[in-house]
Amino acid sequence: MNKEYPFETALRSLETVVARLESGELSLEESLTCFEEGVRCAARCQEQLKAVEAKVEVLLKQQDGTLTVENFRE
């Protein structure tokens, strides 16, 4: 994960972009610039979520009551 631009920062930036776009107060040019930033923030979030998903392990309870660890799958 990019420690210079953590997930939480990218998500907050994306939320700010959405709020600005939804306000309807931006010019067309400002809206386009804002939208482009939102796309970049969304891509950062998606990239970081995929990296985390690859590291997640799931505990599964077997029929005999024992627990086993498996990699996360969609």
C-alpha positions as CSV (number, residue, x, y, z in Angstrom):
1,M,0.0,0.0,0.0
2,N,1.2,3.5,-0.7
3,K,2.2,4.9,2.7
4,E,2.6,8.4,1.1
5,Y,-1.1,8.4,0.1
6,P,-3.0,6.1,2.4
7,F,-6.4,4.6,1.6
8,E,-8.2,6.9,4.1
9,T,-6.7,10.0,2.5
10,A,-7.7,8.9,-1.0
11,L,-11.2,8.0,0.3
12,R,-11.6,11.4,2.0
13,S,-10.4,13.2,-1.2
14,L,-12.9,11.2,-3.3
15,E,-15.7,12.1,-0.9
16,T,-14.7,15.8,-1.2
17,V,-14.7,15.6,-5.0
18,V,-18.2,14.0,-5.0
19,A,-19.5,16.7,-2.7
20,R,-18.1,19.4,-4.9
21,L,-19.6,17.9,-8.0
22,E,-23.0,17.3,-6.4
23,S,-23.1,20.9,-5.2
24,G,-23.7,22.1,-8.8
25,E,-21.6,25.3,-8.1
26,L,-18.7,24.4,-10.4
27,S,-18.1,25.6,-13.9
28,L,-17.9,23.0,-16.6
29,E,-14.1,23.3,-16.6
30,E,-13.9,23.0,-12.8
31,S,-16.2,20.1,-12.9
32,L,-14.0,18.2,-15.4
33,T,-10.9,18.9,-13.4
34,C,-12.7,17.8,-10.2
35,F,-14.0,14.6,-12.0
36,E,-10.5,13.7,-13.2
37,E,-9.2,14.0,-9.6
38,G,-12.1,11.8,-8.5
39,V,-11.2,9.1,-11.0
40,R,-7.6,9.2,-9.8
41,C,-8.7,8.9,-6.1
42,A,-11.1,6.0,-7.0
43,A,-8.3,4.2,-8.8
44,R,-6.0,4.6,-5.8
45,C,-8.7,3.3,-3.5
46,Q,-9.4,0.3,-5.8
47,E,-5.7,-0.5,-6.1
48,Q,-5.1,-0.5,-2.4
49,L,-8.2,-2.5,-1.7
50,K,-7.1,-5.2,-4.1
51,A,-3.7,-5.3,-2.4
52,V,-5.3,-5.8,1.0
53,E,-7.7,-8.4,-0.4
54,A,-4.8,-10.5,-1.6
55,K,-3.4,-10.5,2.0
56,V,-6.6,-11.4,3.8
57,E,-7.0,-14.9,5.2
58,V,-10.3,-16.4,6.3
59,L,-10.8,-18.8,9.2
60,L,-13.1,-21.6,8.3
61,K,-14.7,-23.9,10.8
62,Q,-14.5,-27.5,9.6
63,Q,-17.3,-30.1,10.3
64,D,-15.2,-31.6,13.1
65,G,-15.0,-28.2,14.8
66,T,-11.4,-27.5,14.0
67,L,-10.4,-24.2,12.3
68,T,-8.4,-23.9,9.1
69,V,-6.9,-20.8,7.4
70,E,-7.5,-20.2,3.7
71,N,-6.7,-17.3,1.4
72,F,-9.6,-15.0,0.8
73,R,-11.5,-15.6,-2.5
74,E,-14.4,-13.7,-4.0
